[in-house]
Amino acid sequence: MSTPLDPDAPRKIEVLATIERQLREAIVRLTDVSARAVRLADQTAWRTDAATRFHVSADAWRHEVGGLSAYVEGAKEDVARERARIEALA
């Protein structure tokens, strides 16, 4: 027996494709933010304790954002697999 066609499959595929695009855009934005944090930290004069603390904070934040990019990439791949699964059944 074959699996009956899900009448909502076209809508689900469209929604999942939209989510994939949004996650792809989020990855680009997170990568951009990380690069901006590096540039900003590099432009700061490191002659004061406050500047040094800012640099440490900006670097830690950049690493956190980098980790988020990988997490979002994984979510995008999960969505892509689900979309492909629904398309295969449709």
N, C-alpha and C positions, 0 to 999 in steps of 0.2 A: 504494500500500500504506500502511496505517496502522501506526503504531508499536504493538506489542503492549503491553497493560497490564502495568505493573510490579507484580508481586504484593506487593512491599514498599512500594508507594506510600502506602497509608494510614499505615503506621508511620513512614515518612520524613516525611510531612506533619505528623504529630503531634510528632515530634522537632523538626522545624524550627519549629513553632509554639511549642514550649517554649523553644527557644533565643531566639526573638524576644522572648518575655516576659522572659526573664532579661536579655537585653541592654537592654530597655526599663527594667528595674529598675536595672541598672548605671548607665544614663544619669542616672536620677533621683538615685541615690546620689552619683555624681560631682558633679552640679550642687549637691547639698546640701553636700558636703564643700568645694567651692569657696566657697560662700556663707559657711560657717562660718569658713573661713580668713580671709576678709575681715573678718568681725565680730570675730574674735579679734585680728587685727592692729589693728583700729580701737580696741579696748579697752585696748591696751597703752600705758602712759605712755612717751613717747619722750624721756625725760630722760637715758638712759644709752646708751653705745655698744652694749651688749649688746641693748638694746631696739631700737635702730636696725637692727642686723644681723638681729635676728629679723624685723622688719617686711620688710626686703628679701628675706629667705629665704621668708617666708610668701607674699609677693606672687609670687615666682618659682614657688613650688609651686602657687599658685592658677592661674597661667597654664598650667603643665604639666597639671594636672588638667583644665582647660578644653579643652586639646588632646586629651586622652584621650576626653572626651565626644564630640567630633566624630568621632574614630576609631571609637568604639563605635557611634555613629549610622550610620556608613557600613557597618559590619559587619552591623548590624541590617537595613539596606536590602538588602544582598546576600542575606541569609538570606530575607527576604521575597520577593525576586524568584525565588529558587530554589524556595521553597515554592509560589509561584504557577505556576511552570513545571511542577512535578510535578503540581499539581492540574489544570492544563490537559491534561496527558497522561493523567490517570487516568480 
